[in-house]
Amino acid sequence: MSDVEVMAAIMRDRILALLREGKRIDGRGLEDYRDLEIKVNIIEKAEGSAWVKLGNTQVLVGIKVDLGEPFPDLPDRGVITTNVELVPLASPSFEPGPPDENAIELARVVDRGIRESGAVELEKLVIIPGKLVRVVFIDVHVLDHDGNLLDATGIGAIAALLSARMPKVEYNEETGEVEVLDEYEPLPVSKIPIPVTMAKIGNTMIVDPSLDEEMVMDGRITITTDENGMISSVQKGEGGSFKLEEVIYAVDTSIKKGAELREKVLEAVRAE
């Protein structure tokens, strides 16, 4: 057994022993999030942006809005595209190059939570049906990885969207020309989906796993809900299995903790 494997085994035994007492390695309760900081509109040249610090995990999200063609099967909808970059300086496990499976999963979970909730009213982003729509780019940069990137990124994405202002456009039907004006309007955001991630270690479920806890967890489940308690995304990762009662507990907890996190997002947006 390598030194890394030995250290992982020792860490797991320590974490399991604490969990049996209802405690966690960093002193939190089983349903406690780490300290959360959110700041919006910190990138001057972006239409919207947000910096999120969850514990020691840090992500930066930028929003750009451009003009482009709609998807052929959705001619009456605008487009959202999400990209995640795992900056090598953020973690020894991140490597330069094209997105790996972790970056792809992170982007897809965040994108699905926003898209399936109907957070952005895509029909309001259409300029010429079937020909020209607004394309919303959500670009995520992970600056420091200390666990639970899914929640930090999801929170950053919706905070950035809520803070975004896009330039108004005018379409002249006679000439077929589109003019981009020097006036701005908010993105049509009508829902606030929030992801809540829980890890299963042994037989215990915990909220907002730190990196140490992620390294020894048996499974992970992320549930994204909106302010009405509607589920827009569920993602199970890292193997393992969940009993029915554990899934029900995860859903209930996601709705409850999501409401708390949503209020913090709104506070950050209102403060700006």
C-alpha positions as CSV (number, residue, x, y, z in Angstrom):
1,M,0.0,0.0,0.0
2,S,1.4,3.4,-1.0
3,D,1.8,6.3,1.4
4,V,-1.1,8.1,-0.3
5,E,-3.4,5.0,0.2
6,V,-2.3,4.7,3.9
7,M,-3.1,8.4,4.5
8,A,-6.5,8.0,2.8
9,A,-7.3,5.0,5.0
10,I,-6.3,6.9,8.2
11,M,-8.3,9.9,7.1
12,R,-11.4,7.7,6.4
13,D,-11.2,6.0,9.7
14,R,-10.9,9.4,11.5
15,I,-13.9,10.8,9.5
16,L,-16.0,7.7,10.1
17,A,-15.2,7.8,13.9
18,L,-16.4,11.4,14.1
19,L,-19.5,10.8,12.0
20,R,-20.6,8.0,14.4
21,E,-20.6,10.8,17.1
22,G,-22.6,13.1,14.8
23,K,-19.5,15.3,14.2
24,R,-17.4,16.3,11.2
25,I,-13.7,16.8,10.8
26,D,-14.0,20.6,10.5
27,G,-16.4,20.9,13.4
28,R,-19.6,21.4,11.3
29,G,-22.9,19.7,11.9
30,L,-24.1,17.1,9.3
31,E,-26.3,19.6,7.6
32,D,-24.1,22.7,7.9
33,Y,-22.6,24.5,4.9
34,R,-19.2,26.1,5.2
35,D,-19.0,29.9,5.2
36,L,-20.4,31.3,1.9
37,E,-19.3,34.6,0.3
38,I,-20.8,36.0,-2.9
39,K,-19.8,39.1,-4.9
40,V,-21.4,40.0,-8.2
41,N,-20.4,42.3,-11.1
42,I,-16.7,42.1,-10.5
43,I,-15.6,41.6,-14.1
44,E,-15.9,44.9,-15.8
45,K,-16.1,43.7,-19.4
46,A,-18.6,40.9,-18.8
47,E,-22.3,41.3,-19.1
48,G,-22.6,39.7,-15.6
49,S,-20.2,38.0,-13.2
50,A,-20.0,36.4,-9.8
51,W,-17.2,35.3,-7.4
52,V,-18.1,32.6,-4.9
53,K,-16.1,31.4,-2.0
54,L,-17.5,28.3,-0.2
55,G,-15.1,27.5,2.6
56,N,-11.8,27.5,0.8
57,T,-13.3,26.6,-2.6
58,Q,-13.4,29.6,-5.0
59,V,-15.0,29.9,-8.4
60,L,-15.4,32.8,-10.8
61,V,-18.3,32.9,-13.3
62,G,-18.6,35.3,-16.2
63,I,-21.6,35.9,-18.5
64,K,-21.3,37.0,-22.1
65,V,-24.2,37.6,-24.4
66,D,-23.8,37.5,-28.1
67,L,-25.9,37.1,-31.2
68,G,-26.2,33.8,-33.1
69,E,-28.4,31.2,-34.7
70,P,-30.9,29.2,-32.6
71,F,-30.7,25.4,-32.5
72,P,-32.6,24.0,-35.6
73,D,-35.1,22.1,-33.4
74,L,-35.6,25.2,-31.2
75,P,-36.1,28.1,-33.5
76,D,-38.1,30.1,-31.0
77,R,-35.6,29.9,-28.2
78,G,-32.4,31.6,-27.3
79,V,-29.3,29.6,-26.5
80,I,-27.4,28.9,-23.3
81,T,-23.9,27.3,-23.3
82,T,-21.9,26.5,-20.2
83,N,-18.1,25.9,-20.1
84,V,-15.9,25.1,-17.1
85,E,-12.2,25.5,-16.9
86,L,-10.4,23.7,-14.1
87,V,-7.4,26.0,-13.6
88,P,-4.2,23.9,-12.8
89,L,-3.2,26.3,-10.0
90,A,-6.5,25.5,-8.2
91,S,-5.6,21.9,-7.4
92,P,-2.7,19.4,-7.9
93,S,-5.3,17.1,-9.6
94,F,-6.1,19.6,-12.4
95,E,-4.0,19.4,-15.5
96,P,-3.8,21.8,-18.5
97,G,-5.4,20.7,-21.8
98,P,-9.0,20.1,-23.0
99,P,-11.8,19.6,-20.5
100,D,-11.6,16.3,-18.7
101,E,-14.6,14.2,-17.5
102,N,-14.8,16.2,-14.2
103,A,-15.0,19.6,-16.0
104,I,-17.6,18.1,-18.4
105,E,-19.7,16.8,-15.6
106,L,-19.5,20.1,-13.7
107,A,-20.6,22.1,-16.7
108,R,-23.5,19.7,-17.6
109,V,-24.9,19.6,-14.1
110,V,-24.8,23.4,-13.8
111,D,-26.3,23.8,-17.3
112,R,-29.0,21.3,-16.7
113,G,-30.1,22.8,-13.4
114,I,-30.5,26.2,-15.0
115,R,-32.0,25.0,-18.3
116,E,-34.5,22.5,-17.0
117,S,-35.7,24.9,-14.3
118,G,-36.6,27.5,-17.0
119,A,-34.5,30.0,-15.0
120,V,-33.8,32.0,-18.1
121,E,-36.8,32.7,-20.3
122,L,-35.2,31.7,-23.6
123,E,-38.2,32.6,-25.7
124,K,-37.5,36.3,-24.7
125,L,-34.0,36.0,-26.3
126,V,-35.3,35.6,-29.8
127,I,-34.8,38.5,-32.3
128,I,-35.7,36.8,-35.6
129,P,-37.4,33.4,-35.1
130,G,-35.3,30.7,-36.7
131,K,-32.5,33.0,-37.7
132,L,-31.2,35.2,-34.9
133,V,-31.2,34.9,-31.1
134,R,-29.2,35.9,-28.2
135,V,-26.6,33.3,-27.1
136,V,-25.7,33.4,-23.4
137,F,-22.3,32.0,-22.5
138,I,-21.7,30.9,-18.9
139,D,-17.9,30.6,-18.4
140,V,-16.7,29.1,-15.1
141,H,-13.1,29.3,-13.8
142,V,-12.3,27.2,-10.7
143,L,-9.7,29.2,-8.8
144,D,-9.3,27.0,-5.7
145,H,-10.7,23.5,-5.2
146,D,-11.4,22.5,-1.6
147,G,-14.5,20.4,-2.2
148,N,-18.1,20.7,-3.5
149,L,-17.4,22.5,-6.8
150,L,-20.9,21.6,-7.9
151,D,-22.7,23.8,-5.4
152,A,-20.1,26.6,-5.6
153,T,-20.4,26.7,-9.4
154,G,-24.2,26.5,-9.5
155,I,-24.5,29.3,-7.0
156,G,-22.0,31.4,-9.0
157,A,-23.8,30.8,-12.3
158,I,-27.2,31.9,-11.1
159,A,-25.8,34.9,-9.2
160,A,-24.0,36.0,-12.4
161,L,-27.1,35.5,-14.5
162,L,-29.2,37.6,-12.0
163,S,-26.6,40.4,-12.1
164,A,-26.2,40.4,-15.9
165,R,-27.2,43.3,-18.2
166,M,-27.3,42.8,-21.9
167,P,-27.3,45.4,-24.7
168,K,-30.7,46.2,-26.3
169,V,-31.1,45.5,-30.0
170,E,-33.4,46.8,-32.6
171,Y,-34.4,44.9,-35.7
172,N,-35.5,46.7,-38.8
173,E,-37.9,44.5,-40.7
174,E,-37.6,46.6,-43.9
175,T,-33.8,46.5,-44.2
176,G,-33.2,43.3,-42.3
177,E,-30.6,45.0,-40.2
178,V,-30.0,44.5,-36.5
179,E,-28.6,47.4,-34.5
180,V,-27.0,46.9,-31.1
181,L,-27.8,49.9,-28.9
182,D,-25.8,51.5,-26.2
183,E,-28.6,50.7,-23.7
184,Y,-28.8,47.8,-21.4
185,E,-31.5,45.6,-19.9
186,P,-31.5,42.7,-17.5
187,L,-31.5,39.1,-18.6
188,P,-35.0,37.6,-18.3
189,V,-34.3,35.4,-15.3
190,S,-37.5,34.2,-13.6
191,K,-36.3,31.2,-11.4
192,I,-33.4,30.8,-9.1
193,P,-32.3,27.1,-9.1
194,I,-29.8,26.1,-6.4
195,P,-27.8,22.9,-6.3
196,V,-27.3,21.1,-2.9
197,T,-24.7,18.3,-2.8
198,M,-24.7,15.6,-0.2
199,A,-22.0,12.9,0.3
200,K,-22.5,9.5,1.8
201,I,-19.7,8.2,4.0
202,G,-20.4,4.9,5.5
203,N,-24.0,5.1,6.4
204,T,-24.1,8.8,7.1
205,M,-25.2,11.6,4.8
206,I,-23.5,15.0,5.0
207,V,-24.1,18.3,3.2
208,D,-21.4,20.3,1.4
209,P,-18.5,17.8,1.6
210,S,-15.1,19.3,1.9
211,L,-12.2,18.0,-0.2
212,D,-11.1,15.7,2.7
213,E,-14.6,14.3,2.9
214,E,-14.9,13.9,-0.9
215,M,-11.7,11.9,-1.0
216,V,-13.2,9.2,1.3
217,M,-16.9,9.4,0.4
218,D,-18.8,6.3,-0.9
219,G,-21.2,8.3,-3.1
220,R,-22.5,11.7,-4.0
221,I,-25.8,13.1,-5.0
222,T,-26.6,16.7,-6.1
223,I,-30.2,17.9,-6.3
224,T,-31.1,21.3,-7.8
225,T,-34.4,22.9,-6.8
226,D,-36.1,26.2,-7.4
227,E,-38.0,28.5,-5.1
228,N,-41.1,26.4,-5.6
229,G,-39.4,23.2,-4.5
230,M,-39.4,21.9,-8.0
231,I,-36.5,19.6,-8.9
232,S,-34.7,20.5,-12.1
233,S,-31.6,18.3,-11.9
234,V,-30.4,15.2,-10.1
235,Q,-26.8,13.9,-10.4
236,K,-25.4,10.9,-8.7
237,G,-21.6,10.5,-8.8
238,E,-18.6,8.7,-7.4
239,G,-20.2,5.2,-7.4
240,G,-21.9,3.8,-4.3
241,S,-25.6,3.5,-3.8
242,F,-28.4,5.3,-2.0
243,K,-31.4,3.8,-0.3
244,L,-34.9,5.2,-1.0
245,E,-35.1,6.8,2.4
246,E,-31.7,8.4,1.8
247,V,-32.8,9.9,-1.5
248,I,-36.0,11.2,0.1
249,Y,-33.9,12.8,2.9
250,A,-31.6,14.3,0.2
251,V,-34.6,15.9,-1.6
252,D,-36.0,17.3,1.6
253,T,-32.6,18.6,2.6
254,S,-32.0,20.1,-0.8
255,I,-35.2,22.1,-0.7
256,K,-34.5,23.3,2.9
257,K,-30.8,24.3,2.3
258,G,-31.5,25.6,-1.2
259,A,-33.9,28.2,0.3
260,E,-31.1,29.4,2.7
261,L,-28.6,29.6,-0.1
262,R,-31.0,31.3,-2.4
263,E,-31.5,34.1,0.1
264,K,-27.8,34.6,0.3
265,V,-27.6,34.9,-3.5
266,L,-30.4,37.5,-3.5
267,E,-28.7,39.4,-0.8
268,A,-25.5,39.6,-2.8
269,V,-27.5,40.8,-5.9
270,R,-29.5,43.3,-4.0
271,A,-26.4,44.7,-2.3
272,E,-24.9,45.4,-5.7
